[in-house]
Amino acid sequence: MTSLPRTTCVALSLLAMLDGCTSPAPAPAKAAPAEAQDTASKAGPDRKAKPEPMPTTAAQPTAAVKAPADGRVWNFDDGLVRSVARGFAPKQTGETVDPAAIWAIVAEEGTPSGGNAFGVIQTVGTNKTFNVALAEGTAYKDFELGVMLRAVSGVNNRGGGLVFRAKGEHDYYVARWNPVEDNFRLYALLGGARVDIASAPLELDPDPAAWHHLRVVVHGDTIECFVDDASIVRASDKALPEAGMIGLWTKGDAATLFDDLVIDPE
């Protein structure tokens, strides 16, 4: 075997040493992102100063929602896409428009239940048009009622809410969130006329892909409303004391999706 010249061996040794010295160091680990700040509710000058709730943003269940022992859950995953959810009756109240809002089941990624959602997918309603989908055959007086909601679009109105103790489309309670107005309101519709009961400023994540959890607890004359587990309003009202239907609600031009509607009666 032929040996290499001494000068060649020295040169190769130097190259090996230089390669070891100049090898790039491992990239430093990226710093963890700063914790997201909660969004505080905004109070206008005409409202009384008080500590405002600071709910979380985009609360999403990590597992399938189970029906309470005596209750029921609607996740709309077994429904036919582009059709009205089975057992729900869409109605118009207030200032009616033609065509009426289109309620339908949609399939899309990111729904809390992991499958379908149900809601208003198209509407030309005015600011005085109320779009209601009542769950036929339901009758509850005292209960805990919750739903996941995504405010998809709307110029004059966005968001929506829960209907309860409904006698029909003209008489019911509704608890709703409107991100255009940055507020939450509880009111009754009596004979088609709206009666305000309670309200609070509420600013949440404006991302139309964000899901939020709305929940209403009703016992006797007392109604307490929560958003993402934060209590927003609590009030007493005697207008609709009897058991009634539950349902979903949007206003005007608000296109909104709902998922995991859960009723837990007392």
Secondary structure, DSSP 8 states (H G I E B T S, - for coil): -----HHHHHHHHHHHHHHHHHS---------------------TTS---------SS---SS-----TT-EEE--TTS-TTS--TTEEEEEEES--SS--EEEEEE-TT-TTSSEEEEEEE----TTEEEEEEETT--BSSEEEEEEEEEEE-SS---EEEEEEEEETTEEEEEEEETTTTEEEEEEEETTEEEEEEEEE------TT--EEEEEEEETTEEEEEETTEEEEEEE--S--S-BEEEEEEETT-EEEEEEEEEEE-
